[in-house]
Amino acid sequence: MTTAYTEPPFKAEKLRDMLRYFIGHGQSDDTVGKTKLMKLLYYSDFLHYRDRGEAISWAHYRKLPLGPVPREANALLSDLEPSDWTSRAEARGPR
């Protein structure tokens, strides 16, 4: 007897949290470009899957010329509040 494979559900809130984290912990110049942001999401999901057997967001990634992009990325980016686009310095807090 074989059991049918059921794909784990996409976790939009997890992907949204990942976006907020990477935006808030950007590069040294306080910015994270969209291309780098998409690559960070991809590597986070797939390295977590490789190491723990479970992806963080279970997003569906598609191949584009500049790298993998979650299908749901544009909708989630447009849903983010302006307060989510905080600078790295604000996310770190005072030193």
ChimeraX attribute file (.defattr): number of C-alpha atoms within 10 A of each C-alpha:
attribute: neighborCount
match mode: 1-to-1
recipient: residues
	/A:1	3
	/A:2	4
	/A:3	5
	/A:4	6
	/A:5	6
	/A:6	6
	/A:7	7
	/A:8	11
	/A:9	9
	/A:10	15
	/A:11	13
	/A:12	15
	/A:13	11
	/A:14	14
	/A:15	21
	/A:16	17
	/A:17	13
	/A:18	19
	/A:19	22
	/A:20	19
	/A:21	16
	/A:22	19
	/A:23	22
	/A:24	21
	/A:25	19
	/A:26	19
	/A:27	14
	/A:28	9
	/A:29	9
	/A:30	14
	/A:31	17
	/A:32	18
	/A:33	10
	/A:34	13
	/A:35	12
	/A:36	15
	/A:37	17
	/A:38	21
	/A:39	16
	/A:40	17
	/A:41	22
	/A:42	21
	/A:43	12
	/A:44	16
	/A:45	19
	/A:46	18
	/A:47	14
	/A:48	15
	/A:49	15
	/A:50	11
	/A:51	9
	/A:52	10
	/A:53	10
	/A:54	14
	/A:55	19
	/A:56	19
	/A:57	25
	/A:58	19
	/A:59	22
	/A:60	13
	/A:61	16
	/A:62	10
	/A:63	10
	/A:64	8
	/A:65	6
	/A:66	10
	/A:67	13
	/A:68	18
	/A:69	23
	/A:70	19
	/A:71	13
	/A:72	14
	/A:73	20
	/A:74	10
	/A:75	9
	/A:76	15
	/A:77	15
	/A:78	9
	/A:79	11
	/A:80	13
	/A:81	10
	/A:82	8
	/A:83	8
	/A:84	17
	/A:85	17
	/A:86	18
	/A:87	18
	/A:88	20
	/A:89	15
	/A:90	11
	/A:91	16
	/A:92	10
	/A:93	7
	/A:94	6
	/A:95	4
